[in-house]
């Protein structure tokens, strides 16, 4: 048990009981417990296997290489169309976790086997990213931002473009670009602080 995870659980204002149950199941698997990205993460020889996290409407266990699991029960969820490897099992109550305990242990065991075998998810090749002209124009308005954006990795560029282009209004898009400018200028990705 990791002390940082103890603190995380004490501070949890939502899903506390569910997190404790998922932690217990994860620890039974023999994985090493850590706190990564602000959430309980379970690893095998430093390879990430599962992560426990919560959202407003549900909590979940994330399988980092979930796309490789058989998913006999058809319970794995791809968070968004852009997620290539990870898959979640979502919960809205502790009773769901209790009922699924055996299934969860089975899925975790399979995920451990995948990690031990060193199997990797074949990721789609990043296609040439098309940056909408309005986003390009706004990037050029801030000194040094357009060249800094071009230096980012394709994945970071893609994440920013998706974030910017999902804004419904022009002023919201521009505000997002301005808010993200310091991170882009430092060469950081959207969720890197």
C-alpha angles and dihedrals in degrees: 000000000000120000091218090059090050088057091046090054093047090053095045110117094181131036094013095143092043092049091052092052093048090047091053091051092046093049091050087062093066095242121143114256122225139152113244128166086003093298137095107271127187120208142184115212089338092309113125111239107164140001130198116215141158136220133185095269102028146004122228149189110229121208107207092208095030092136087070096053120101094232095202090174093049092230102126115107127202104220096214137350089258095059107097106176114017125081131185138212107208130210136188098183143028090240090063090055092047091051091048097044095112092045092048091051089051093050091047090050090052090048089052090051090051090050093046090051090053092232114168129204111245102234122210113254111254105252120218104290115233110209111203113244094240091056091047090052093051092047089054092053092067112069112252095358099109094052091044090051091052090054092057119102115264090252093053091046091050093050091051094046091050090049094047097043094049089069111107096209131050093231091052091050092049091047090052091051092049091047092050095043095093091053093046091049088053091050093247129142127243097270099032116107 
